[in-house]
Amino acid sequence: MPVLLSIVIPCYNEADNVDKLNAEFVPVAQQLVGSRLPGGELIEHVEVIFVDDGSKDGTYAALTGAFAANATPGVTFRFEQHVVNRGLGAAMRTGLGAAAGEVIVTTDSDGTYRFETIPALLACLKPGVSIVTASPYAPGGAIANVPGYRIFLSKGSSLLYRVLVDRHIHTYTALFRAYRREVIEKIPFTSDGFLAGTELMVNAMLAGYKVAEYPTTLYSRAFGASKAKIMRTIRAHVGFQGQVLLRRIGLAPAKQAADAGQKLAAG
């Protein structure tokens, strides 16, 4: 059965990375056209959705200039824009809401997870698996020249989620993932910040959806600086983890847990 694959790429002040995107991402998108998922589904078309989250450095103009007239066979490029910066989670909601694919990939615009590994990520989306997450912390994964504070935040948070949710999943904080459409349609997440990807996956896992890991390498950025607000992100994760714990012991409703990280992040 032919399917549409959507690839959502949030961007904030990434004008310096547009040439890298053009050179490294477009050949991968073209390679995906005509390939098959593990269940045998033929990827007939790829739509790429860039979400400019209120950039101030000309990112939107750079994206449209590089991709609007792109004539790669089987690949279309679409553009969404926030007038002001609203956060990674808000950009994800905009992109996921615009995506029409039966399978949806989300990926970083800066190539910290290599675009060329998207086919390998999708190869893990076997029948019965609803989410595949990149995992530098799983056996076979690796980290290359990433600042220590980022590793501490990501690995430390993931360790706590392993205790709270599922010890077999090693990485809970990656944006680089593949989702089946049903997950996006049925599982809510409320965070506007960097908690969003974790919140979406944890809520899906608690609802019974199966997650598989793709062990891969996390690299440092080639251009620019990380947009993560460290203390705000830590507070959001701690708040959400507390609510997940209450859910697991039956003391908090699902909606309260889904809202907790957003409230703390905005505090």
DOROKE-925326 format. One line per field, with one value per residue (C-alpha): y, z, x negated. Coordinates in steps of 0.02 Angstrom, whole numbers, plus 50000, padded with zeros to 5 digits. Example, Ala and Ser with C-alpha at 12.3 -4.5 7.8 and 13.67 -1.06 7.14 Angstrom:
BEGIN
yy (49775  49947) $
zz (50390  50357) $
xx (49385  49316) $
This chain:
BEGIN
yy (50000  50170  50296  50478  50513  50681  50754  50898  51011  51149  51296  51443  51561  51429  51535  51477  51296  51312  51273  51118  51066  51088  50989  50848  50829  50843  50690  50587  50645  50595  50427  50391  50407  50232  50145  50030  50026  49862  49818  49829  49999  50095  50276  50355  50537  50638  50805  50912  51040  51176  51272  51439  51478  51667  51677  51847  51804  51782  51595  51596  51692  51577  51422  51482  51544  51376  51257  51342  51314  51146  51019  50858  50718  50648  50778  50934  51072  51170  51314  51365  51519  51588  51777  51769  51634  51514  51369  51199  51116  51245  51224  51035  51055  51169  51049  50892  50976  51020  50847  50733  50578  50406  50408  50568  50598  50742  50794  50933  51064  51070  50890  50838  50674  50644  50661  50513  50401  50435  50275  50174  50256  50207  50030  50008  50051  49870  49812  49837  49978  50151  50261  50244  50359  50396  50334  50382  50302  50130  49994  50035  50221  50355  50538  50644  50811  50861  50985  50900  51001  50939  50759  50782  50855  50730  50573  50618  50652  50492  50391  50452  50414  50239  50214  50292  50226  50086  50036  49955  50127  50220  50391  50496  50668  50653  50752  50633  50510  50421  50413  50324  50444  50367  50424  50605  50605  50525  50575  50755  50855  51030  51091  51234  51202  51067  50949  50923  50773  50683  50722  50655  50492  50460  50494  50374  50240  50257  50238  50072  50119  50021  50115  50049  50127  50163  50166  50307  50446  50618  50751  50929  51073  51131  51310  51419  51378  51267  51352  51254  51356  51244  51288  51303  51135  51052  51122  51062  50885  50877  50935  50812  50669  50705  50697  50537  50460  50509  50435  50272  50255  50312  50480  50599  50603  50596  50776  50842  50748  50813  50993  50991  51014  51159  51251  51232  51282  51441  51482) $
zz (50000  49954  50095  50117  50230  50319  50390  50513  50545  50677  50652  50762  50708  50593  50440  50450  50438  50281  50161  50265  50259  50071  50042  50167  50189  50013  49943  50089  50057  49875  49925  50031  49883  49819  49972  50083  50269  50364  50345  50156  50133  49985  50020  49868  49915  50046  50112  50209  50329  50395  50545  50575  50758  50756  50701  50700  50583  50418  50434  50348  50198  50189  50194  50061  49954  49962  49950  49882  49701  49733  49602  49683  49609  49734  49868  49912  50032  50141  50259  50422  50521  50696  50703  50873  50954  51045  51087  51018  51080  50995  50834  50846  50867  50715  50609  50667  50642  50462  50422  50315  50314  50379  50454  50523  50560  50670  50661  50717  50587  50641  50596  50773  50720  50543  50408  50318  50461  50429  50324  50467  50591  50482  50465  50651  50625  50614  50622  50799  50836  50847  50887  50848  50946  50915  51062  51092  51265  51206  51176  51009  51024  51048  51085  50987  51053  51138  51283  51452  51520  51379  51411  51598  51568  51435  51511  51688  51636  51533  51681  51789  51653  51639  51823  51808  51639  51555  51596  51425  51339  51365  51284  51317  51260  51073  50943  50805  50795  50683  50732  50660  50626  50759  50896  50835  50821  50989  51110  51173  51237  51308  51332  51223  51270  51258  51367  51223  51138  51302  51355  51191  51200  51385  51366  51218  51316  51464  51342  51283  51121  51086  51068  50984  50996  50855  50929  50842  50870  50939  50869  50920  50816  50668  50672  50803  50983  51069  51102  51262  51417  51542  51709  51631  51547  51709  51803  51668  51672  51862  51866  51732  51815  51978  51892  51799  51967  52035  51883  51903  52083  52038  52125  51975  51820  51650  51604  51763  51720  51542  51603  51742  51641  51543  51703  51778  51616  51610  51793) $
xx (50000  49926  49906  49860  49712  49708  49548  49569  49419  49438  49319  49273  49133  49060  49016  48835  48891  48999  48856  48816  48998  49001  48842  48869  49057  49128  49035  49102  49281  49262  49188  49342  49461  49495  49423  49524  49562  49533  49717  49702  49785  49715  49665  49745  49715  49621  49685  49563  49636  49522  49588  49502  49533  49521  49339  49253  49109  49200  49226  49396  49331  49179  49291  49411  49268  49181  49330  49488  49437  49353  49407  49346  49456  49580  49538  49637  49585  49707  49678  49761  49714  49744  49741  49656  49551  49667  49550  49505  49665  49774  49674  49697  49886  49893  49791  49880  50047  50001  49930  50039  49929  49971  49796  49719  49536  49478  49296  49181  49136  48954  48909  48861  48938  48876  49010  48934  48993  49179  49196  49118  49237  49386  49318  49357  49542  49594  49776  49839  49716  49797  49645  49461  49346  49163  49061  48879  48892  48949  48819  48741  48775  48643  48610  48485  48418  48581  48562  48563  48710  48821  48773  48804  48977  49030  48956  49007  49186  49193  49130  49274  49400  49328  49370  49542  49601  49500  49322  49302  49306  49142  49174  49329  49271  49232  49329  49271  49416  49541  49724  49874  50015  50129  50010  50012  50201  50239  50101  50098  49951  49963  49784  49726  49544  49412  49515  49637  49556  49534  49712  49782  49685  49716  49902  49906  49813  49931  50076  50004  49915  49755  49590  49433  49260  49140  48963  48869  48744  48786  48668  48633  48701  48599  48666  48749  48790  48916  49083  49119  49161  49075  49158  49330  49310  49252  49401  49520  49449  49453  49634  49687  49593  49683  49850  49803  49760  49930  50014  49921  49980  50157  50158  50167  50279  50196  50239  50157  49998  50001  50018  49889  49731  49808  49856  49683  49597  49699  49665) $
